[in-house]
Each structure stands twice: as structure tokens, then as C-alpha cells.
Amino acid sequence: MANITELIFSRAEELVTIARFEGITVGFAESLTGGLISSTVVAVPGASAVFKGSVVSYTNEVKENVLGVPADIISTHTEVSAECAKAMAEGAMSVLGVDLAISVTGIAGPTGELPGKPVGTVYMGYCFRDISGSLRLNFEGDRDTIRTCTVLEALNQAILLIKEGKA
């Protein structure tokens, strides 16, 4: 686990460095990670230059009432969906006033499977300038492994968006 921890911290350092260089502010909307992405970023010295905050939206009420995810998205597609992840990222961008927002929602297990969405299903939303969207990720392992992999991929996606200006 030490190697993955070092890799994650290295990616967080890279995110802070590149965002600072580009003058980009960053924020997150986290469900299954419960603040782990944000915690990783703020562990980097100098993160305050780019990180504005996050919304830990573990419940649907917070997704709807704080991030502005429409209730019909959750009732039609569930909270573990591409549509919800995209809406979460757009809401985070608005609420936090950031240039780049990443959101994550998924099933870390060991229970909670939904039809067509086994444990390890994660949707990541992104919103950067005028680009927004989402992607589906599938991880294997226990709850901690799924959450750790999600943190790493969120950092990777944020770096990619800044470097390429798009997903």
C-alpha cells in the first residue's frame, strides 16, 4: 500500500503544481470517497493557492440541495450514474467558484449493488471551462481499494484536463 500512497501523493503534488502554473482553481464533489481526494490535495504544501474546497455529498439530499443535482436525474438514472456525476461536477463548479471540478459517485461495497452496477462501479464527472462530461470506471477489490483507486483516477483526470484542456 505504501507504493500506491506515494503515487497518489505524487499525483496530488503534480496537480497542485500544474494548476498553480496555469492559474487554475480546483474543487471536488465527493460521494464514495468521502473527502479523501480533497484530503490528499490539501496534504500538499501550497495547495491553498489552487484548492478552493469540496462538497462531500454522500447522501442524495446533499447532491440535490447543495450541488443542485436534479431529483429526476437520481430517480431516473440513480445516484450512481454518468448523469449524476456530470451534474455533481457542474454543481461543484458553481457552488465552489472553481475553474475545474471533479466529482465521484459509485459503489465501494461490500454491498450496494444496483442492476448493471456491481460493487466497484464508479462514475467520475468533470467540468472545466466550457467542457463537462463523465466517465465510467470499474475497479476490483475491497472497499478501501476501490476508494483508493478512485482517488488516484480523480487526480489523474484533473491533471489530464488541465494539460489537454479537455477530457
Secondary structure as the mmCIF struct_conf table of DSSP 4:
data_model
#
loop_
_struct_conf.conf_type_id
_struct_conf.id
_struct_conf.beg_label_comp_id
_struct_conf.beg_label_asym_id
_struct_conf.beg_label_seq_id
_struct_conf.end_label_comp_id
_struct_conf.end_label_asym_id
_struct_conf.end_label_seq_id
HELX_RH_AL_P HELX_RH_AL_P1 ALA A 2 GLU A 22
TURN_TY1_P TURN_TY1_P1 GLY A 23 GLY A 23
STRN STRN1 VAL A 26 GLU A 30
BEND BEND1 SER A 31 SER A 31
TURN_TY1_P TURN_TY1_P2 LEU A 32 GLY A 35
HELX_RH_AL_P HELX_RH_AL_P2 LEU A 36 VAL A 42
TURN_TY1_P TURN_TY1_P3 ALA A 43 ALA A 43
BEND BEND2 VAL A 44 VAL A 44
TURN_TY1_P TURN_TY1_P4 PRO A 45 GLY A 46
HELX_RH_3T_P HELX_RH_3T_P1 ALA A 47 ALA A 49
TURN_TY1_P TURN_TY1_P5 VAL A 50 VAL A 50
STRN STRN2 PHE A 51 VAL A 56
BEND BEND3 THR A 59 THR A 59
HELX_RH_AL_P HELX_RH_AL_P3 ASN A 60 ASN A 65
TURN_TY1_P TURN_TY1_P6 VAL A 66 LEU A 67
HELX_RH_AL_P HELX_RH_AL_P4 ALA A 71 HIS A 77
BEND BEND4 GLU A 79 SER A 81
HELX_RH_AL_P HELX_RH_AL_P5 ALA A 82 LEU A 96
TURN_TY1_P TURN_TY1_P7 GLY A 97 GLY A 97
BEND BEND5 ASP A 99 ASP A 99
STRN STRN3 LEU A 100 GLY A 106
BEND BEND6 GLY A 109 THR A 111
STRN STRN4 LEU A 114 LEU A 114
TURN_TY1_P TURN_TY1_P8 PRO A 115 GLY A 116
STRN STRN5 LYS A 117 LYS A 117
TURN_TY1_P TURN_TY1_P9 VAL A 119 GLY A 120
STRN STRN6 THR A 121 PHE A 128
TURN_TY1_P TURN_TY1_P10 ARG A 129 ASP A 130
STRN STRN7 ILE A 131 ASN A 138
BEND BEND7 GLY A 141 GLY A 141
HELX_RH_AL_P HELX_RH_AL_P6 ARG A 143 GLU A 164
BEND BEND8 GLY A 165 GLY A 165
#
